[in-house]
Amino acid sequence: MHTDNQIVAQTLKWVRTFIVAQDICPFAQRELERESIRVEVVRSKKTEVALEELMVEVQWLDEHPETETTLLVFPTLFKSFEHYLDFVELAESILIDQGYEGIYQLATFHPDYCFEDTEPDEASNYTNRSPYAMVHLLREESVEKAIEFYGDTDAIPERNIAKLNAMGSAVAEAQLQRCYEPDVSAGSNR
């Protein structure tokens, strides 16, 4: 079992080496450079506790406007993608019930992510495949500003699907697996 620090490092490596390097999300690099991405590891084994932790994180973001976004990582929960989707549905309902509709939104990532109407081995699924099950809490106001700046964001998913289909599942999976490898020290002379 990886430590929380290792999970944070692996998650950030995935963001850097896949999400940013492959330009899956054109907005991620700016937040990495600003160090405004928070990664929190939740080791709960119960969905109810994970939902409570989600709301704790929402409150934390309310109190820390300098942090743009949070990746809430669940290394011990949601091994099943279907179970994860059930959690996401509950999480979105709780955000609405607690008055956070229009303030925060969730982006979803899972190691076995599979879009509706796709086969599990299709490369396009890698746009949302991650080292661990996680939800990405986004400030809706920031999303709106990014869309205003970027322009036609509707083209991003189609572009990503084409890019990943050209890359192929094997290459995408290899890139995902590299996130688990320790980084070699920048000062190494090897």
N, C-alpha and C positions, 0 to 999 in steps of 0.2 A: 504494500500500500504506500502510495506516495504521500509525502508530507504536504501540508497546505502550501508552503513556500514553493515546493516543486510543482504543484498544480498551478499556482499562479504563474510561475515561470513558463510552464508548458503552454498555458493559455495565451500569455502575451507573445510567446514565440509563434504560435499559430496565427495570431492577429498580424504580427510583423511579416512572417514568411509566406503566409498564404493569403489572408484577407487583403493586406496592403500590397504585397509583392505582386499578386495576380490582379490587383485593382478590382476585387470583388465588391468592396465598398469604397467609393471615391472619397468618403468623408473620414475614414478611419485614420489615415496618416496624420492629419492635422491634430487629432486628439492624442495620438501616440506621442507626437513631438511636444505637445503641450503638457504631457503627462496628466491628462485629465480623465483617464480611464481608470476606474476602480475595479479591481477583481476581488470578489469575496467568495470564499469557499464555505459551503454549507454541507455539513456532514450528517445531516438528519437522515434518519431511515424511515420517517413518517411524513406523508404528504401534508398533514395538518401543520406539522412543525415547519416544513418548507414554506408553506403559505404564510405562516407567522413571520419567518425570516425575510420573506419577500417584502412584507409590509414594514418591517424594521428597516430594511434597506431604502424603501421609499421615503420613510421619515428621515433617514440619514441624508438622502439626497436633498430633501426639503431644507435641511439645515446647513448644507454645504453646496451652495450654488457654484463654487469654483470647480467642482467635480462635474464633468459633463455627462458622464454615463457610467453605468455599472454592469459588469458581467457577473451574474450570480451563478456560481458553478456548483453542480451537484455530483460529486464523484462517487457517492455511495448509493444514490437513489436514482430511480428511473433507468434501470438497465434495459427495460422494455420501452421501445419507442411509443407504443400505444398507451402505456401507463403515463409516459411523459406528456403526450397530447392531452390526456385527461387532466393532468396537473395544469397545463397551460390554459385550458378552458376555465378551470376554477380560478386561476390567477387573474385572468382577464375579467372575470365576473367580480372578483373581490375588488380589483382596482376601480371598477365602475361603482360598486356598492359603497366604497369608501370615499367617493367623490373625486377620484383621480382621472376620470375620463377627460381627455383633452389636455391633460397635464403630462402623463407618462404613457408610453406604449411599450409593448414587448416585441422583441425580435427573438426568434426561436432557433436553437441549435442543438444538435444531438449527434452522437457518433453514427447512428443508424438512420439519420433523417431520410425520409422518402416522401417526395411530393405526391399528392393525389394524381392518379392517372400516369404514374411512372413506375417502372420496375426498379427494385432495390439496387440492381447493379448499374443503373444508368448514371453516367458521369455528372449530369446536371444536379443530382442530389447533393453533390459536394459543395454547392454554394452555401448549404446550411449544415454541413457535417463538421463537427468539432471534436476536440480531444475528449471532452466530457459533455454530459447533458448540462445545458445552461440556458438561462434567459438573459437577454440583453435589455436592460431598462434604459429607455431613451426618453429624453425630455422632448415632448412634442413641439414646444416652441423652437427648439434647436433644429428639429427635423424640418419644420416649416421654413426656417431661415436657410438651411442647406438646400432645400428644394428650390427656393427662390433664387439662390446663388447659382446652383448647378443647371437649372433649366429642366429639360425633359427627363425626369427620373424614371418614367415608365419604360424607357429603353434599357435601363440597367439590367433588369432580370433577363431580358432576351439576349443582351450582349454577354452576360455571364453564362447563360446556358450554351450559347454558341462556343464560347471560349473553353468551357469545360468539356463539351462534346469533342472539340478538336484535341484537347489535352488527353482525354480518355480516362476511364475509371482507374486503371492501374497506376498511372502517373499521379493522379489526384490522391489516391490512397497512399502512395509512397510519400507524398508531400505531407499528408496528415500524420503519418507514422513518424516522420522526422521530428515532429513536435515533442515526442517523448525522449528524444536523444538529448543528452546534456550538451550545453553549449561549450565549445572549446574556448578556453581563455584567449582573449584578444592578444595577450602578451606572449603567447606560445610561439616558439620558433620552429615548430615542426612543419 
